[in-house]
Amino acid sequence: MMQQVLASPWPSRPEPEMPGAGWLAWLCRHVQPDWRPGEWDHERMFFDGDLDNDATGASRCKVVAYQTPCPGRVGRCSPCAAAARSSDLPDDEFDATYAPEATRTRND
C-alpha cells in the first residue's frame, strides 16, 4: 500500500543561521586543507600560528628572560622595548641580560 505525504499547511521556517556561518563557509571554499601544516587545522577551522615562522604576523619578544608573543615582527614587546630605549646597553647585551620585573604578567 502506498502512503501519501501531505504538505504542511504551515509555512516552513528556514533554520536560523549560526553567527559566523558565512565566514566559515568562505574559509572552507578558499583555504587549502594543507595550508601551513602544523598551524592550520582545516577540520576545526583553527589557526595557531607558529611564532618562530617568519610568515606569521607575530613573533616572540627578543628578551631571553621574557619571550612573550609580540604583534608583528618588531622584536620586543612594548614594555621591553621601552626598557631597551632607556638602557645604555647594546641591543644584544640588553636582550640577553634584561630581567623584567617579577610582578609583570605574560600578557603585558
N, C-alpha and C positions, 0 to 999 in steps of 0.2 A: 504494500500500500504506500502511495506517495503522500508525503506530508507537505502542505502548503505553508510557506513562510509569509506572514503578513507584515507589511510595513508598519512601523510605529506611527501613531497619529501625532506624536510629539516630535518637534524638530530636533535633530541631533545637534549636540553641542560639541564643538571641537575640544580636544584635550587641551588644557592650558599649557602654554609653552613654559618650560623651565627657564628661569633667568640665565642668560648667557648661552642658551642652546644654539643660537645663531652663530655665535663666536666659535663654539666647539665644532659645529658643522663646517665652518670655514676652515678651521685648523685641520680637520680630518681630510678635507679636499686638497689643502695646499702644503702641508708639511709631510715630507717623506718619512716613512716609519724608521728608516735607518739614519736619519739626520742626527749628527752629534752623538754617536754611540757612547753610552755611559752617562750621558747628561739628559737626553731626551727619552722619556718613556711614552711611546706613542699610544700604548694601550690605556694608560691612565691620563694621557694628555698633560703630562707634568714635566717641566724643565727645571733641572737643578744644575745650573752652570758650574763648571769646574773653574775655581778661581785661579788656578795655575795655567789655564788655557788662554793664550793671547786673544782668541776670538771672543772670549767672554767679556762683557761690558763692565766687569768689576774685577777687583784684584785684592790681594792681601796687603795690609799695611807693611811697609818695609822694616819697621822696627821689630827686631827679632823677638823681644820680650812681649810683644802685643799681637801682631798679625791678625787683627780684626778685619772683616770684609770692608772694602772701601768702594765707593762708587767710581766708575771709570777706571782708567789705568794711571791714576795720579801718583801712586806710590806710597802715600801715607794717609792715614785717617786725619780728620780735621784737628783733633787735639794734639796728635803727634806732630803734624805739620806746623802748628803754632809753636810748639815747644822747640822744634828744629830751627825756626826763624829766630828765636830769641837765644839760641845756643851759639857759642863760639866754635864748636866742634865741626870738623869737616863732615859732610854727609855720611860717608861710610862709617866713620867712627861713631857718629850720633846713632845711626841705625843699629849698630852692633851693641852699644852700651846703654842707651837710654832705657830707663825703667819707669813706666807710667805709674802714677800714684796707685796704691793698693785699693783705694776706695772707688776707682773708676770701674764701670761695668763694661762688658764687651760690646754693649750697644751704643756707646758714646759716639 
